[in-house]
């Protein structure tokens, strides 16, 4: 009796197993028949990832043409691979094929709208191709976006990255508005309107980035708008960040000269001249010293006897340097003192007190 029950149980178990197996096979066969396109897409997606991986390896090796071939084939197999589209667009920028770059940035952003770095690059290329209004729209999208943040201690900080991207968007939007100001040409009202828009953008960029470029462009825009004290303040802030960039020293010298503060203008012209000497840019240096000569002539009208000799001695004692291969080179032991001197702008106390009001 017990043996019979065991036999029946074994037959039932074997039958159930076979039935389940047959059902699974039939189900799979039906899924292949009715979902064939799905399986083909998934298979192609896997192959697409492989070709994108090969493209990434070629990209790292700077084999750009091989990377382009791999990315394009990978995207053909996996049409929603936004990262491959982004990398492909970046390569086309290197090739200066801006049309292809814009198309690939657009495709990447269509699939992943909150891909901020791609949107920034996209807007930059729009500006480069004179689509300034469209570029400004893209920067505004970044600024107004409030993405969800992913923060992993010691690995990634989504909020910090987003704030930085917003700062870059504000900065580049300032550049775009300043370009529109230049395009306005002789229409002074329109030009001034766009300069004010640029000013607002640079102000926001300066708060976030606190960089030399943001402060320098903010100063330059104030200068174009004849806001002299504010311009001086931000040139001084720019010098604190990057004291060995000659542009801030030169533009501050121009500003001081226009304000008839010839002594401080002379000091900044000399600093700018020393910096240009160090990089060997003879054309710019010649222009700078021609301008400095005009300032010296103005000072000579009022300067006491022996003023220039004393000034040159002071500059030599502060800025010890020598010429090598036609370029000005600083002595290493004096680098720290030199940088400290160049960080403090001429007219520092006046500008800083006025700018912080």
NULO-106833 format. One line per field, with one value per residue (C-alpha): residue number from 1; x, y, z. Coordinates in pm, 1 decimal. Example, Ala and Ser with C-alpha at 12.3 -4.5 7.8 and 13.67 -1.06 7.14 Angstrom:
2
i [1 2]
x [1230.0 1367.0]
y [-450.0 -106.0]
z [780.0 714.0]
***
This chain:
357
i [1 2 3 4 5 6 7 8 9 10 11 12 13 14 15 16 17 18 19 20 21 22 23 24 25 26 27 28 29 30 31 32 33 34 35 36 37 38 39 40 41 42 43 44 45 46 47 48 49 50 51 52 53 54 55 56 57 58 59 60 61 62 63 64 65 66 67 68 69 70 71 72 73 74 75 76 77 78 79 80 81 82 83 84 85 86 87 88 89 90 91 92 93 94 95 96 97 98 99 100 101 102 103 104 105 106 107 108 109 110 111 112 113 114 115 116 117 118 119 120 121 122 123 124 125 126 127 128 129 130 131 132 133 134 135 136 137 138 139 140 141 142 143 144 145 146 147 148 149 150 151 152 153 154 155 156 157 158 159 160 161 162 163 164 165 166 167 168 169 170 171 172 173 174 175 176 177 178 179 180 181 182 183 184 185 186 187 188 189 190 191 192 193 194 195 196 197 198 199 200 201 202 203 204 205 206 207 208 209 210 211 212 213 214 215 216 217 218 219 220 221 222 223 224 225 226 227 228 229 230 231 232 233 234 235 236 237 238 239 240 241 242 243 244 245 246 247 248 249 250 251 252 253 254 255 256 257 258 259 260 261 262 263 264 265 266 267 268 269 270 271 272 273 274 275 276 277 278 279 280 281 282 283 284 285 286 287 288 289 290 291 292 293 294 295 296 297 298 299 300 301 302 303 304 305 306 307 308 309 310 311 312 313 314 315 316 317 318 319 320 321 322 323 324 325 326 327 328 329 330 331 332 333 334 335 336 337 338 339 340 341 342 343 344 345 346 347 348 349 350 351 352 353 354 355 356 357]
x [0.0 281.3 477.7 178.5 139.5 507.3 477.4 172.6 356.9 660.6 442.1 260.9 588.7 735.6 418.3 404.8 771.9 720.3 406.4 581.5 876.9 651.5 459.8 785.1 910.1 581.3 577.5 934.4 855.8 547.2 743.0 1005.6 734.1 536.2 822.7 1094.8 1165.9 1220.1 1483.5 1657.3 1665.4 1806.7 2071.3 2165.4 2176.0 2432.1 2641.5 2599.4 2744.9 3044.1 3113.6 3072.3 3319.6 3565.9 3499.2 3576.9 3909.7 3999.2 3892.5 4125.0 4411.3 4325.0 4257.9 3967.8 3876.5 3859.2 3647.2 3409.5 3369.0 3301.8 3060.2 2863.3 2825.0 2741.8 2470.0 2332.4 2288.5 2175.7 2006.6 1945.3 2305.8 2323.4 2675.0 2812.4 2630.3 2786.4 3138.7 3085.2 2971.2 3284.5 3503.6 3322.5 3395.2 3767.0 3727.2 3536.1 3243.9 2996.2 2691.4 2750.3 2837.7 2508.9 2307.6 2466.5 2428.6 2061.5 2006.2 2177.1 1967.2 1645.8 1712.0 1852.7 1721.6 1898.1 2244.3 2384.3 2737.5 2603.5 2364.1 2649.5 2865.0 2565.7 2504.0 2872.6 2869.4 2544.5 2724.6 3022.5 2787.6 2618.5 2295.0 2329.2 1961.0 1923.3 2239.2 2096.4 1776.3 1985.1 2179.5 1850.2 1728.8 2033.2 1988.0 1617.6 1659.1 1615.9 1740.9 1732.7 2076.1 2278.8 2532.7 2774.4 3026.8 3385.3 3269.0 3018.9 2826.3 2539.2 2440.0 2792.0 2821.3 2486.4 2580.7 2908.0 2722.9 2486.1 2786.9 2933.4 2593.8 2571.0 2929.0 2873.5 2539.6 2729.0 2961.8 2661.7 2494.7 2820.4 2842.7 2489.4 2601.1 2879.9 2639.9 2418.3 2690.6 2608.1 2272.7 2390.8 2065.1 2044.9 2414.9 2386.0 2076.9 2265.4 2568.9 2345.7 2214.5 2574.4 2651.4 2371.9 2493.0 2855.2 2746.3 2570.4 2866.3 3106.2 2903.2 2914.5 3250.9 3459.4 3709.0 3949.3 3752.4 3417.7 3561.0 3764.3 3467.3 3247.3 3507.3 3537.0 3159.1 3144.1 3421.6 3227.4 2927.6 3150.2 3099.4 3459.3 3469.1 3291.5 3522.0 3827.4 3687.5 3640.8 3978.2 4130.3 3928.9 4046.2 4410.4 4369.0 4268.5 4529.8 4787.9 5006.8 4743.1 4842.6 4492.9 4351.8 4658.9 4645.8 4272.7 4297.0 4579.3 4354.3 4076.9 4306.8 4442.2 4088.2 4021.0 4333.4 4501.4 4826.7 5056.0 4856.0 4799.7 5174.4 5224.8 4971.1 5111.4 5455.5 5319.0 5137.1 5454.5 5665.2 5412.1 5403.5 5783.6 5780.7 5570.8 5757.3 5458.9 5645.4 5348.3 5130.6 5430.2 5507.3 5149.7 5151.5 5474.0 5350.3 5050.5 5274.6 5486.3 5178.2 5103.6 5462.5 5431.2 5120.8 5293.6 5599.5 5387.5 5334.1 5601.1 5873.6 6239.9 6388.9 6044.7 6109.7 6450.2 6304.7 6009.6 6232.9 6453.0 6143.5 6020.0 6361.5 6380.3 6030.0 6057.7 6397.0 6423.0 6650.9 6623.3 6676.6 6629.6 6467.1 6206.0 6181.5 6229.8 6175.4 6425.2 6270.9 6356.1 6160.2 5849.4 5650.5 5720.2 5649.9 5311.5 5221.1 5303.8 5102.4 4800.7 4753.6 4615.7 4706.5 4436.8 4341.3 4216.4 3997.1 3844.7 3783.0 3616.3 3397.2 3313.4 3200.6 2952.4]
y [0.0 235.9 139.7 219.9 563.5 638.0 536.7 760.2 1049.4 1006.2 996.9 1314.1 1495.2 1390.2 1491.9 1833.8 1895.0 1805.9 2018.0 2318.5 2269.8 2249.8 2560.8 2753.7 2646.6 2741.7 3073.8 3153.2 3051.1 3273.9 3563.3 3526.3 3526.1 3817.4 4014.0 3949.1 4319.4 4355.9 4080.8 4230.2 4575.9 4432.8 4237.5 4548.2 4751.4 4510.9 4532.8 4912.3 4929.1 4730.1 4971.0 5272.9 5111.4 5078.1 5442.6 5547.2 5364.1 5529.7 5868.7 5829.3 5747.5 6059.8 5841.6 6067.9 5924.8 5572.7 5708.2 5875.5 5549.2 5347.4 5600.1 5635.7 5258.6 5225.0 5492.0 5320.4 5002.0 5183.3 5507.9 5632.8 5623.8 5992.8 5973.8 5852.9 6138.3 6387.3 6253.1 6247.4 6610.6 6708.0 6544.5 6730.4 7054.9 6967.5 6913.3 7246.9 7064.2 7270.2 7157.1 6790.0 6889.8 7077.8 6784.5 6539.7 6775.0 6819.3 6442.5 6388.8 6662.0 6526.6 6195.3 6350.0 6708.6 6765.7 6687.0 7026.4 6997.6 6901.8 7198.8 7436.7 7306.7 7322.4 7686.6 7775.0 7635.6 7820.6 8142.2 8048.9 8010.1 8346.1 8195.0 8416.5 8440.2 8062.8 8027.4 8263.4 8054.9 7743.9 7914.3 8024.5 7663.4 7560.1 7846.7 7772.3 7393.5 7244.7 6887.6 6621.2 6585.4 6270.8 6319.0 6036.3 6138.7 6157.7 6060.6 6306.0 6616.7 6680.5 7011.8 7153.0 7040.7 7199.4 7529.9 7533.9 7470.0 7755.5 7981.5 7880.1 7937.6 8287.9 8364.3 8247.5 8425.1 8743.3 8681.1 8630.5 8953.1 9144.2 9003.8 9129.4 9468.3 9471.9 9361.6 9660.2 9882.6 10253.3 10206.1 10323.1 10257.6 9896.9 9844.0 9978.9 9763.3 9445.3 9556.8 9587.4 9236.7 9116.4 9296.8 9117.0 8782.3 8845.3 8955.7 8623.4 8433.8 8618.8 8523.7 8155.2 8106.5 8375.9 8336.3 8570.2 8555.2 8637.0 8932.9 9055.9 9055.7 9214.9 9490.8 9535.2 9567.3 9826.0 10012.6 10011.2 10148.4 10419.2 10281.0 10361.5 10277.1 9946.0 9864.4 9934.9 9725.0 9416.9 9459.6 9452.8 9139.3 8978.8 9053.2 8885.8 8567.2 8581.3 8855.2 8760.8 8814.7 9131.6 9220.1 9326.0 9542.3 9699.4 9776.3 9914.7 10138.3 10264.9 10325.3 10516.5 10718.7 10817.9 10912.4 11134.0 10931.9 10926.9 10805.6 10488.2 10443.4 10451.3 10182.0 9948.9 10011.7 9912.6 9593.2 9504.9 9578.8 9351.2 9071.0 9113.9 9114.7 8779.8 8616.3 8791.1 8954.3 9237.6 9386.8 9430.2 9544.4 9817.1 9946.0 9937.0 10134.8 10390.9 10444.6 10453.2 10718.5 10939.0 10892.8 10978.4 11301.2 11394.7 11317.6 11517.5 11831.6 11803.5 11567.1 11704.0 11687.5 11336.5 11167.3 10923.1 10818.4 10742.0 10552.5 10335.4 10252.0 10144.5 9925.2 9763.4 9684.4 9529.2 9340.0 9168.8 8994.9 8911.1 8844.0 8498.2 8419.0 8757.9 8703.4 8849.1 8583.3 8632.0 8513.7 8220.7 8361.5 8677.6 8503.8 8517.0 8885.0 8967.0 8791.4 8965.1 9301.5 9226.8 9110.7 9461.0 9691.0 10058.6 10262.8 9953.2 10129.2 10373.5 10112.6 9855.1 10104.9 10239.9 9899.4 9751.8 10031.2]
z [0.0 97.9 -212.5 -435.4 -278.5 -337.7 -703.5 -751.8 -580.7 -805.2 -1116.4 -1007.1 -933.3 -1266.8 -1450.5 -1280.8 -1360.0 -1724.6 -1749.9 -1592.6 -1824.6 -2130.1 -2016.9 -1973.2 -2315.2 -2478.6 -2291.9 -2403.0 -2761.3 -2762.4 -2611.9 -2884.2 -3149.7 -3012.7 -2851.1 -3105.1 -3149.1 -2773.0 -2765.8 -3068.0 -2901.3 -2577.2 -2766.4 -2963.3 -2642.5 -2495.1 -2812.1 -2804.7 -2451.7 -2574.6 -2860.9 -2633.1 -2392.7 -2681.4 -2768.4 -2410.7 -2423.7 -2754.8 -2615.0 -2315.6 -2552.7 -2757.2 -3061.8 -3153.0 -3492.9 -3351.4 -3065.2 -3313.2 -3508.7 -3193.5 -3044.6 -3366.5 -3403.4 -3033.1 -3062.8 -3373.5 -3167.2 -2849.2 -2962.4 -2605.6 -2482.9 -2382.8 -2240.3 -2574.9 -2749.5 -2506.1 -2560.9 -2936.0 -2927.5 -2731.8 -2996.7 -3274.4 -3086.2 -3101.1 -3477.1 -3493.0 -3651.4 -3449.6 -3646.4 -3555.3 -3197.7 -3153.9 -3289.8 -3046.6 -2748.4 -2841.6 -2859.4 -2523.5 -2362.1 -2514.0 -2338.2 -2019.0 -1977.2 -1642.5 -1781.7 -1678.9 -1814.3 -2156.0 -2147.8 -2056.4 -2341.8 -2575.7 -2483.9 -2529.0 -2883.6 -2953.4 -2855.8 -3072.1 -3368.8 -3297.4 -3160.3 -2854.3 -2759.0 -2768.5 -2556.5 -2292.5 -2282.1 -2212.7 -1932.2 -1774.3 -1778.0 -1574.3 -1330.3 -1276.1 -1245.9 -899.8 -933.4 -664.1 -505.7 -448.5 -171.4 -89.3 181.7 49.9 -301.6 -447.8 -349.9 -589.8 -434.9 -460.6 -824.0 -912.0 -744.5 -936.5 -1263.0 -1180.1 -1126.2 -1461.9 -1626.7 -1477.3 -1588.0 -1945.5 -1959.8 -1869.0 -2162.8 -2391.8 -2278.3 -2323.5 -2677.6 -2742.6 -2613.6 -2871.5 -3145.5 -3059.0 -3205.2 -3209.3 -3034.5 -2692.7 -2506.0 -2625.1 -2561.8 -2208.1 -2141.8 -2229.3 -2030.0 -1724.1 -1790.7 -1812.7 -1487.1 -1302.9 -1437.3 -1337.0 -989.6 -932.7 -1081.4 -851.7 -542.5 -634.2 -805.0 -630.3 -915.4 -1092.7 -1418.5 -1256.1 -1063.9 -1360.9 -1598.9 -1334.9 -1296.9 -1672.9 -1710.3 -1430.4 -1609.5 -1937.1 -1746.0 -1588.0 -1236.0 -1149.3 -778.8 -827.6 -1119.6 -905.4 -620.8 -838.1 -1012.0 -664.4 -581.0 -906.7 -822.4 -484.6 -666.1 -946.1 -886.8 -1184.3 -1456.6 -1638.0 -1773.4 -1435.6 -1363.6 -1709.0 -1701.4 -1349.7 -1471.6 -1754.0 -1500.0 -1264.8 -1555.0 -1656.4 -1293.9 -1311.8 -1035.5 -1231.5 -956.4 -889.2 -1262.7 -1312.5 -1049.7 -1212.9 -1562.9 -1437.3 -1280.9 -1603.1 -1801.2 -1582.4 -1624.9 -2003.2 -2011.1 -1830.4 -2104.3 -2387.8 -2559.1 -2727.6 -2915.7 -2607.1 -2404.8 -2657.8 -2644.8 -2265.6 -2234.3 -2486.4 -2260.2 -1954.2 -2124.3 -2157.3 -1786.8 -1698.1 -1896.2 -1698.8 -1369.8 -1474.8 -1479.3 -1103.3 -970.7 -740.7 -838.5 -816.6 -809.9 -1096.4 -968.5 -627.3 -780.2 -997.2 -698.8 -502.3 -788.9 -831.5 -461.2 -470.1 -799.4 -823.0 -1157.7 -1446.3 -1821.0 -1965.2 -2335.0 -2382.1 -2109.6 -1762.2 -1492.5 -1120.4 -861.5 -674.8 -332.8 -412.5 -552.1 -228.7 -168.7 -534.2 -532.3 -207.8 -368.4 -684.6 -481.6 -341.8 -607.7 -634.8 -463.9 -261.9 50.2 -142.1 -372.5 -102.5 131.0 -152.3 -295.0 35.9 105.3]
***
